[in-house]
């Protein structure tokens, strides 16, 4: 194994880790639970393990792929930003250009569904980017990080994962970045895809991809671009929407509305939203967690029809977190927002059985 730290390439003491004839997998470690250990007995865990330490602790990984490990950072996933995602995109692209069959990223699970989707939006290669992590840190009973990283490496090295963009692999399940969500604070089965289910699974030493999600055209976002701030506002019972009028003065350049049900708000929200939509893009998503925003079912004040007539844009099947990511990246790329949300990846979309 080779590990890169702060631009310096140094061999580790893992022995003859690279074996000729095995696929090459680039591994980028960002921190998170998979890298977290208590700094002293009895203290809470925090990120500290390197890519070499994480990968080197997994018996048999050297028989699956040649691993090139890179420590990009050691942080909790709440500290990650879209700027970090673009840095990761460029590093992963360079690794693929150097011959990597696929890319694995380990990070904290709290923001993993967002970073995975962001990578999916900007990834333009056939080689897969597979994100993984852990729900139990290495100091706990039955930690899951080693098994998750092994499954992620197997997936990244598998021909079945090609042309699927960014994937999320934990608990021996393969999920599409577009659909996956973290659904539980502590369960090892936290990552689920309510709209379509898992795409595949890892069993013994095999990766089986039973369903495929068609790729969407990537957005071209330069690494040095300034990411526009986008607010995420949730409609809640009894809220009169007074927050909305203050968003422009706070410097936001777009808004994602997490509305009730199929895209509904209280009637008091309609005019403030109309005024906002005249100044910046406002995307209508659902807080429900699965299903598409409606377009022509209800016509009462505050319905999806009223909001679309007021100038809001449908998020389709994207949940509010992913709609926010897409809006930010579209604005950063200079792509018309109507185009970004009208043509690619915003509905549930087809999920097909692979041809073999």
C-alpha positions as CSV (number, residue, x, y, z in Angstrom):
1,X,0.0,0.0,0.0
2,X,1.1,3.5,-0.7
3,X,-0.1,6.4,1.5
4,X,0.0,10.1,0.6
5,X,0.2,12.7,3.3
6,X,0.4,16.4,2.6
7,X,1.7,15.8,-0.9
8,X,4.5,13.4,0.2
9,X,4.4,9.8,-0.9
10,X,5.8,7.4,1.7
11,X,5.7,3.6,1.9
12,X,4.0,2.0,4.9
13,X,5.0,-1.0,7.0
14,X,2.1,-3.1,5.6
15,X,4.4,-5.4,3.8
16,X,3.9,-6.5,0.2
17,X,0.5,-4.9,0.0
18,X,0.3,-4.3,-3.8
19,X,0.1,-7.5,-5.8
20,X,0.6,-7.6,-9.6
21,X,-2.5,-8.5,-11.5
22,X,-5.0,-7.1,-9.0
23,X,-7.2,-4.2,-9.9
24,X,-6.0,-0.8,-8.6
25,X,-8.4,1.0,-6.3
26,X,-7.7,4.5,-5.1
27,X,-8.8,5.0,-1.4
28,X,-9.4,8.5,0.0
29,X,-9.9,8.8,3.8
30,X,-11.7,11.8,5.1
31,X,-12.2,10.8,8.8
32,X,-15.5,10.0,10.4
33,X,-16.5,7.1,12.7
34,X,-14.5,4.6,10.7
35,X,-11.4,6.5,11.6
36,X,-12.4,7.5,15.1
37,X,-10.9,6.1,18.3
38,X,-10.9,7.5,21.9
39,X,-7.7,9.6,22.5
40,X,-7.6,8.1,26.0
41,X,-9.5,5.3,27.8
42,X,-13.0,6.3,28.7
43,X,-13.0,9.4,26.5
44,X,-15.4,9.9,23.5
45,X,-14.0,8.9,20.1
46,X,-12.8,11.4,17.5
47,X,-11.2,11.0,14.0
48,X,-7.5,10.0,14.2
49,X,-6.8,6.9,12.2
50,X,-5.1,7.2,8.8
51,X,-5.9,5.5,5.5
52,X,-3.0,3.1,6.1
53,X,-4.2,2.2,9.6
54,X,-7.8,1.6,8.5
55,X,-6.9,-0.5,5.4
56,X,-4.0,-2.2,7.1
57,X,-6.3,-3.6,9.8
58,X,-8.4,-5.6,7.3
59,X,-7.2,-9.1,6.7
60,X,-7.4,-10.2,3.1
61,X,-7.9,-6.8,1.6
62,X,-4.5,-7.2,-0.2
63,X,-6.0,-10.2,-2.1
64,X,-8.9,-8.1,-3.4
65,X,-7.2,-5.0,-4.9
66,X,-4.0,-3.0,-5.0
67,X,-4.8,-0.1,-2.7
68,X,-3.5,3.4,-3.1
69,X,-4.4,5.2,0.1
70,X,-4.6,9.0,0.5
71,X,-5.4,11.0,3.7
72,X,-7.3,14.0,2.5
73,X,-8.4,15.0,6.0
74,X,-9.5,13.7,9.4
75,X,-12.7,15.4,10.3
76,X,-16.3,14.7,11.3
77,X,-18.6,14.7,8.3
78,X,-20.4,17.8,9.5
79,X,-17.3,19.8,8.7
80,X,-17.3,18.8,5.0
81,X,-18.3,21.3,2.3
82,X,-19.0,21.3,-1.4
83,X,-15.5,22.8,-1.8
84,X,-14.1,19.6,-0.2
85,X,-16.3,17.5,-2.6
86,X,-14.8,19.3,-5.6
87,X,-11.3,18.7,-4.2
88,X,-12.2,15.0,-3.8
89,X,-13.6,14.9,-7.4
90,X,-10.3,16.2,-8.8
91,X,-8.2,13.8,-6.7
92,X,-10.4,10.9,-7.8
93,X,-10.2,11.9,-11.4
94,X,-6.4,12.0,-11.2
95,X,-6.4,8.6,-9.7
96,X,-8.6,7.2,-12.5
97,X,-6.3,8.9,-15.1
98,X,-3.4,7.1,-13.4
99,X,-5.1,3.7,-14.0
100,X,-7.4,3.1,-11.0
101,X,-10.3,0.7,-11.7
102,X,-12.4,2.5,-9.2
103,X,-12.4,4.9,-6.2
104,X,-13.3,4.3,-2.6
105,X,-14.0,7.2,-0.1
106,X,-14.5,6.7,3.6
107,X,-16.0,9.4,5.7
108,X,-18.5,10.1,8.5
109,X,-22.0,8.9,7.8
110,X,-23.8,12.1,8.9
111,X,-23.4,13.9,5.6
112,X,-22.6,10.9,3.4
113,X,-25.8,11.0,1.5
114,X,-25.1,14.6,0.5
115,X,-21.5,14.2,-0.4
116,X,-22.3,11.0,-2.4
117,X,-25.0,12.8,-4.4
118,X,-22.8,15.8,-4.9
119,X,-20.1,13.5,-6.3
120,X,-22.6,11.8,-8.5
121,X,-23.7,15.2,-10.0
122,X,-20.1,16.2,-10.9
123,X,-18.6,12.8,-11.7
124,X,-18.0,12.3,-15.5
125,X,-16.1,9.0,-15.6
126,X,-17.3,5.4,-16.1
127,X,-15.2,4.2,-13.1
128,X,-17.3,4.0,-10.0
129,X,-16.8,6.2,-6.9
130,X,-17.9,4.2,-3.8
131,X,-18.6,5.9,-0.5
132,X,-18.6,4.0,2.8
133,X,-18.1,4.6,6.5
134,X,-19.1,3.0,9.8
135,X,-21.7,3.3,12.5
136,X,-19.6,1.7,15.2
137,X,-16.1,3.0,15.8
138,X,-13.2,0.5,16.1
139,X,-13.2,0.7,20.0
140,X,-16.8,-0.6,20.2
141,X,-18.1,-4.2,20.3
142,X,-18.5,-5.5,16.7
143,X,-17.4,-2.5,14.7
144,X,-18.6,-2.4,11.1
145,X,-15.9,-0.3,9.4
146,X,-13.7,-3.1,8.3
147,X,-16.5,-5.1,6.6
148,X,-17.8,-1.9,5.0
149,X,-14.5,-0.9,3.5
150,X,-13.9,-4.5,2.2
151,X,-17.3,-4.4,0.5
152,X,-16.7,-1.0,-0.9
153,X,-13.3,-2.0,-2.4
154,X,-14.9,-5.2,-3.9
155,X,-17.6,-2.9,-5.4
156,X,-15.1,-0.4,-6.8
157,X,-13.1,-3.2,-8.4
158,X,-16.2,-4.8,-9.9
159,X,-17.1,-4.4,-13.6
160,X,-20.7,-4.4,-12.5
161,X,-20.3,-1.0,-10.8
162,X,-19.1,0.8,-14.0
163,X,-21.2,3.6,-15.4
164,X,-23.2,3.9,-12.2
165,X,-21.6,7.1,-11.0
166,X,-21.4,7.4,-7.2
167,X,-22.5,4.5,-5.1
168,X,-22.9,4.0,-1.3
169,X,-21.9,0.7,0.2
170,X,-22.5,-0.2,3.8
171,X,-23.9,-3.3,5.5
172,X,-23.1,-5.3,2.4
173,X,-25.7,-3.3,0.4
174,X,-25.1,-1.3,-2.8
175,X,-27.2,1.9,-3.1
176,X,-27.4,4.6,-5.7
177,X,-26.3,8.0,-4.5
178,X,-29.4,9.6,-6.0
179,X,-31.8,7.7,-3.8
180,X,-29.9,6.7,-0.6
181,X,-30.7,8.3,2.8
182,X,-29.4,7.9,6.3
183,X,-32.6,6.7,8.2
184,X,-31.4,5.9,11.7
185,X,-29.0,7.6,14.1
186,X,-27.1,4.4,15.2
187,X,-28.2,1.3,13.3
188,X,-25.7,-0.4,11.0
189,X,-28.6,-0.7,8.5
190,X,-29.2,3.0,8.5
191,X,-28.7,3.6,4.8
192,X,-31.8,2.8,2.8
193,X,-33.2,3.9,-0.6
194,X,-37.0,4.3,0.1
195,X,-37.9,5.1,-3.5
196,X,-36.2,2.1,-5.3
197,X,-34.5,-0.1,-2.7
198,X,-30.9,-1.2,-2.9
199,X,-29.3,-1.8,-6.4
200,X,-27.3,-4.8,-5.3
201,X,-25.4,-6.5,-2.5
202,X,-22.1,-8.1,-1.6
203,X,-22.1,-11.8,-0.7
204,X,-19.0,-13.8,0.1
205,X,-16.4,-12.5,-2.3
206,X,-18.9,-11.4,-5.0
207,X,-20.7,-8.2,-5.9
208,X,-24.1,-8.6,-7.4
209,X,-25.8,-5.5,-9.0
210,X,-29.4,-6.5,-9.7
211,X,-30.6,-3.1,-10.8
212,X,-29.1,-0.2,-12.7
213,X,-29.9,3.5,-12.6
214,X,-29.2,5.4,-15.8
215,X,-26.5,8.1,-15.5
216,X,-27.5,11.7,-15.7
217,X,-25.3,14.3,-17.6
218,X,-22.8,15.7,-15.1
219,X,-22.5,19.3,-14.2
220,X,-19.1,20.9,-14.9
221,X,-18.1,22.8,-11.8
222,X,-14.6,24.2,-11.5
223,X,-12.7,23.4,-8.3
224,X,-12.0,27.1,-7.6
225,X,-15.6,28.3,-7.9
226,X,-17.4,30.0,-5.1
227,X,-20.3,27.9,-4.0
228,X,-23.5,30.0,-3.8
229,X,-25.3,29.8,-0.4
230,X,-28.7,28.1,-0.7
231,X,-31.2,28.1,2.2
232,X,-33.2,25.0,3.2
233,X,-36.6,26.0,4.7
234,X,-39.1,23.4,6.1
235,X,-42.8,23.9,6.3
236,X,-44.1,22.9,9.7
237,X,-47.5,22.9,11.3
238,X,-48.6,26.4,12.2
239,X,-45.5,28.2,10.8
240,X,-46.6,31.4,9.1
241,X,-43.5,31.7,6.9
242,X,-42.1,34.9,8.5
243,X,-38.5,33.7,7.9
244,X,-38.9,33.8,4.1
245,X,-38.8,37.6,3.7
246,X,-35.4,37.8,5.4
247,X,-33.6,35.3,3.3
248,X,-32.4,37.8,0.5
249,X,-30.9,40.1,3.1
250,X,-28.9,37.2,4.6
251,X,-27.1,36.7,1.2
252,X,-28.8,33.6,0.0
253,X,-28.9,33.1,-3.7
254,X,-31.5,30.3,-3.8
255,X,-34.0,28.4,-1.6
256,X,-35.1,24.9,-1.3
257,X,-38.5,24.5,0.3
258,X,-39.2,21.2,2.1
259,X,-43.0,21.3,1.8
260,X,-45.6,19.0,3.3
261,X,-46.8,15.9,1.4
262,X,-46.8,16.3,-2.4
263,X,-45.6,19.9,-2.2
264,X,-48.0,21.9,0.0
265,X,-47.7,24.9,2.4
266,X,-50.0,27.0,4.5
267,X,-51.8,29.8,2.5
268,X,-49.7,32.4,4.3
269,X,-46.6,31.1,2.6
270,X,-47.7,31.6,-1.0
271,X,-47.2,35.3,-1.5
272,X,-43.8,35.4,0.3
273,X,-42.7,32.5,-1.8
274,X,-43.9,34.3,-5.0
275,X,-41.8,37.3,-4.0
276,X,-38.8,35.2,-3.3
277,X,-39.1,33.3,-6.6
278,X,-39.1,36.7,-8.4
279,X,-35.6,37.4,-6.9
280,X,-33.9,33.9,-6.8
281,X,-34.6,30.3,-7.7
282,X,-36.9,28.5,-5.3
283,X,-37.1,24.7,-5.6
284,X,-40.1,22.8,-4.3
285,X,-39.3,19.5,-2.6
286,X,-41.2,17.3,-0.2
287,X,-40.2,16.7,3.4
288,X,-41.9,13.2,3.3
289,X,-38.7,11.3,2.5
290,X,-39.9,9.4,-0.6
291,X,-42.0,10.0,-3.6
292,X,-42.1,12.9,-6.2
293,X,-43.4,16.3,-5.7
294,X,-46.8,16.5,-7.4
295,X,-47.6,18.9,-10.3
296,X,-51.3,18.9,-11.1
297,X,-53.3,17.0,-8.4
298,X,-54.3,19.7,-6.0
299,X,-55.5,23.3,-6.8
300,X,-56.3,24.9,-3.4
301,X,-54.3,27.9,-2.1
302,X,-50.9,26.5,-0.9
303,X,-51.1,23.5,-3.1
304,X,-48.4,22.3,-5.5
305,X,-50.3,23.9,-8.4
306,X,-50.4,27.3,-6.6
307,X,-46.7,27.1,-5.8
308,X,-45.7,26.2,-9.3
309,X,-47.8,29.0,-10.7
310,X,-46.0,31.3,-8.2
311,X,-42.7,30.5,-9.9
312,X,-41.3,27.6,-7.9
313,X,-39.5,24.8,-9.6
314,X,-40.2,21.1,-9.0
315,X,-37.5,19.0,-7.4
316,X,-39.2,15.9,-8.7
317,X,-38.0,12.9,-6.8
318,X,-35.1,14.5,-5.1
319,X,-35.4,15.0,-1.4
320,X,-34.7,18.4,0.1
321,X,-31.1,17.7,1.0
322,X,-30.3,16.5,-2.5
323,X,-32.3,19.3,-4.2
324,X,-30.2,21.8,-2.3
325,X,-27.0,20.2,-3.5
326,X,-28.2,20.2,-7.1
327,X,-29.3,23.8,-6.9
328,X,-25.9,24.9,-5.4
329,X,-24.0,23.0,-8.1
330,X,-26.2,24.3,-10.9
331,X,-25.7,27.9,-9.8
332,X,-21.9,27.3,-9.4
333,X,-21.7,25.8,-12.9
334,X,-23.7,28.6,-14.4
335,X,-26.3,26.2,-15.7
336,X,-29.9,27.5,-15.9
337,X,-31.7,26.2,-12.9
338,X,-34.8,25.3,-15.0
339,X,-32.6,23.2,-17.2
340,X,-30.8,21.5,-14.2
341,X,-34.1,20.5,-12.6
342,X,-36.1,19.8,-15.8
343,X,-33.8,17.4,-17.6
344,X,-31.7,15.3,-15.3
345,X,-32.2,13.0,-12.3
346,X,-35.1,14.9,-10.7
347,X,-37.8,12.3,-11.0
348,X,-37.6,8.8,-9.6
349,X,-36.4,7.8,-13.1
350,X,-36.1,4.3,-14.6
351,X,-34.4,1.6,-12.7
352,X,-33.5,-1.4,-14.9
353,X,-32.2,-4.9,-14.7
354,X,-28.7,-5.2,-16.0
355,X,-28.1,-7.2,-19.2
356,X,-25.5,-9.9,-18.8
